[in-house]
Amino acid sequence: MAMVNIPSTCDDPQYRYKMPRLITKKEGRGNGSKTCIVNMGDVARAVKRPPQYTTKWFGHELGAQSTYTNKESEGVRAIVNGHHDTPIFQTMLDKFIDKYVLCENCHLPEIDMHI
């Protein structure tokens, strides 16, 4: 599995903080088109945030409905309505990381979220 830096705008090949590259799959046609983010759980685990938050962020940024389910019968599924390309999701994930993951002072992803 290909790994990218956290955030992906960092060009250092030996960078300490890495996450899996987003993998998307387009499903359906016409009015029922949707994009499934196949490895949302792994990406969310790498940035130390719940996968529901990142999925909801994608839906909010795109102005589309988004759902995250983790059922035994269906498995883990992160879905955003509409067909969208992987680079668009990567750009939105970098925005999410800048806003909710990176420390404001040192710009490292070493902070934990407590609610």
C-alpha positions in Angstrom: 0.0 0.0 0.0 1.4 3.4 -1.0 2.0 5.8 1.9 1.9 9.6 1.7 3.1 12.2 4.2 0.8 13.9 6.7 0.0 16.4 5.2 0.6 15.3 1.6 2.0 18.7 0.7 5.3 17.8 2.6 7.8 16.5 0.1 10.3 14.9 2.4 10.6 11.1 1.4 11.9 10.3 4.9 9.1 12.2 6.8 8.1 10.5 10.0 4.3 10.9 9.8 2.7 8.9 7.0 -0.8 7.7 6.1 -2.1 5.3 3.4 -3.0 6.9 0.1 -6.8 7.3 -0.4 -8.4 4.7 -2.6 -11.8 5.6 -4.1 -14.2 3.6 -6.2 -17.0 5.0 -8.3 -20.3 3.1 -8.1 -23.7 3.5 -9.8 -24.7 5.6 -12.7 -27.1 8.5 -13.3 -29.1 9.6 -10.3 -27.6 6.9 -8.0 -24.0 7.7 -8.5 -21.7 7.6 -5.5 -18.1 7.4 -4.6 -16.9 4.8 -2.0 -13.7 5.6 -0.1 -12.4 2.0 0.3 -9.7 2.6 3.0 -11.3 5.3 5.1 -10.7 3.4 8.3 -7.0 3.1 7.7 -6.6 6.7 6.8 -8.6 7.9 9.8 -6.6 5.7 12.1 -3.3 7.2 10.7 -4.5 10.8 11.4 -6.0 9.7 14.8 -9.5 10.8 14.1 -12.8 8.9 13.9 -13.6 7.9 10.3 -17.1 9.4 10.7 -15.5 12.8 11.1 -13.5 12.6 7.9 -16.4 11.2 5.9 -18.7 14.0 7.1 -16.0 16.6 6.3 -15.9 15.3 2.7 -19.7 15.5 2.4 -19.7 19.1 3.8 -16.9 20.3 1.5 -18.6 18.8 -1.6 -22.1 19.8 -0.6 -23.1 16.1 -0.9 -24.7 13.6 1.3 -22.1 11.3 3.0 -22.5 8.2 5.1 -20.2 6.0 7.1 -21.3 2.5 8.1 -19.6 -0.3 10.0 -21.9 -3.3 9.9 -21.1 -7.0 9.9 -23.3 -7.7 6.9 -21.9 -4.8 4.8 -18.5 -4.2 6.2 -16.9 -0.8 6.6 -18.2 1.7 4.0 -17.6 5.4 3.6 -19.8 6.8 0.8 -20.2 10.3 -0.7 -22.9 10.9 -3.2 -21.8 11.8 -6.7 -18.8 10.8 -8.7 -15.6 12.5 -7.5 -11.9 12.0 -8.3 -9.3 10.8 -5.8 -7.2 14.0 -6.0 -10.2 16.1 -4.9 -10.6 13.9 -1.8 -6.8 14.1 -1.1 -7.0 17.9 -1.3 -10.0 18.0 1.1 -8.2 15.6 3.5 -5.2 18.0 3.6 -7.6 20.8 4.5 -9.1 18.6 7.3 -5.6 17.8 8.5 -4.6 21.4 8.5 -7.7 22.4 10.5 -8.2 19.5 12.9 -5.0 17.4 13.1 -1.9 19.6 13.0 -0.6 21.5 16.0 -0.9 25.2 15.5 2.5 25.9 17.0 4.8 23.2 15.7 2.7 21.9 12.7 3.2 18.3 13.6 0.3 15.7 13.9 1.1 14.8 17.4 -2.1 16.1 19.2 -4.9 13.9 20.3 -8.6 14.8 20.2 -10.5 14.8 23.5 -14.2 15.4 23.5 
